[in-house]
Amino acid sequence: MEEQMAIADLGWAQPTLIQEKAIPLALEGKDILARARTGSGKTAAYAVPVIQHILASKQSVREQDVRAVILVPTKELGQQVHAMLDQLTRYCARDVRVVDISGKADISAQRPILMEKPDVVVGTPSRVLIHLTAQNLALQSLEVLVVDEADLLFSFGFEADVKNLLCHLPKIYQSFLMSATLSTEVQSLKEMILHNPVILKLEGSQLPASCQLQQYSIQCEEEDKFLLVYTLLKLRLVRGKTLLFVDSIERCYRLKLFLEQVGVPACVLNSELPIHSRCHIISQFNQGFYDYIIASDEHTLSAPKTHLPAGGSKTEKGGKKQPKTKGTKDKEYGVSRGVDFQNVSNVINFDFPKSVDSYIHRVGRTARANNQGTALSFISATEMPTHDDVKKSLVQENGECMLNPYEFKMEQIEGFRYRCRDAMRSVTKQGVKEARLREIKQELLNSEKLKTYFEDNPRDLQLLRHDKDLYPAVVKPHMKNIPDYLVPEVLRGKIDPLSEKRRRRSRVLGLAKPTFKKSNRANNPLKSFRSSGQGGKAHKPKPKGKAKPST
């Protein structure tokens, strides 16, 4: 009854397909291996039966003990799972206690919490194993084990941790493996953890249909990437909350500083930032405080696997040398998988991902549930082989490819090129290095504030922002505004480049609240530009207004 009330509060009128199939089987006590695409509701599919199992168990067992462990590959996902469980246990919080130990808190600080024997423990394999080894955690009464995003655990180097962790578990317990793919790693976990499981393979396509998710690619070189992102954001050709993915931390700050030069504020999300700051950035983004996040997707499934002991660290993929900074990378960082970015209208692959799986999981951050979304990828010549692999993997049964080339007539935006070059000249290697150090220092301070002051003053939490300018170079005021004569003729009268600035100012003054409007393709200025499909056939989405601009 309590769980049903919490579900009603969340507004879940109907279960998703994975929830409809998995929950009844889980309540029967079956082990489950479930594969379903990202954004399909896998977390609730195991969270609901876990809570129900604990409530039922407490009717007959009075002794307090840890009954369920949920293993996650990243700290961000751990916090998200914990938040979901908190929502579902809203009316039974006294009966079902949940703790998340995946964060970077000291082991000694987490010990008192675990000694109280919470009902559910959420954590990464390495952190759970550390507490087991230190005897802060005992699992002799474990009844349910969940492995979320199972296909990522070995890719993040947790194979040795998982094997060692299993030695601390009782012989009999119910298990769930939740995954977006059925990789060889998942098969290995299946053999280690599951007993006569029910295997659910739902939703053959790993991404939504083209009627829900539109995917485009633009072939361009390095300078044109910056020119395109300038045009798309300054002219508001892409509207709504947007994730911009790059392939390294250095690229994060290079793109952020470039956007600062042209008056576009954006947050940075990468493995060097403290976990409290990362989670706060995601939370504020979901609440509508920011429109743009630049995220580094440093862990890809094509990276070589390194098997680590508990608490170990992993070498950088491909043996590439990463820029040296005073920050330390968090191997349990990950944003392209599992993390539920809410109401994301667009994903822009500024740097194309290194593998098909990485592409799928990046693009899967938009068009979640029944929402619309757009994915746009910039492709350089060196990235074309991976692009071709992705394109082949996205061919549907009817022969239609979901990833279509986008014909963007560069001559229409040549007037912006000198501005972009001017901005790029200001973004030097030294400037990037200084900005990187400045950001880390600032976020370390923010992280301490998040842990102390804001615990006692939660109303002030929204005042802490993460998209402030880093100012390593002088920002020229004229770069922030676009004169009418530079706006492409096809878009004149259809857009207001300054409206976003006014909207942000109104939000700061409390005159306007963040809005979450579903993407309306008929009103999307991006559709004023022509995109071509397969076989040379041109696909021309309906433009906004009466005029039909030609490109």
Secondary structure, 3 states (H helix, E strand, C coil): CHHHHHHHHHCCCCCCHHHHHHHHHHHCCCCEEEECCCCCCHHHHHHHHHHHHHHHHCCCCCCCCCCEEEECCCHHHHHHHHHHHHHHCCCCCCCCCEEECCCCCCHHHHHHHHHCCCCEEEECHHHHHHHHHCCCCCCCCCCEEEECCHHHHCCCCCHHHHHHHHCCCCCCCEEEEEECCCCHHHHHHHHHHCCCCEEEECCCCCCCCCCCEEEEEEECCHHHHHHHHHHHHHCCCCCCEEEEEECCHHHHHHHHHHHHHCCCCCEEECCCCCHHHHHHHHHHHHHCCCCEEEEECCCCCCCCCCCCCCCCCCCCHHHCCCCCCCCCCCCCCCCCCCCCCCCEEEEEECCCCCCHHHHHHHHCCCCCCCCCEEEEEEECHHHHHHHHHHHHHCECCCCCECEEEECCCHHHHHHHHHHHHHHHHHCCHHHHHHHHHHHHHHHHHHHHHHHCHHHHCHHHHHHCCCCCCCCCCCCCHHHHCCCHHHCCHHHCCCCCCCHHHHHHHHHHCCCCCCCCCCCCHHHCHHHHCCEECHHHCEECCCCCCCCCCCC
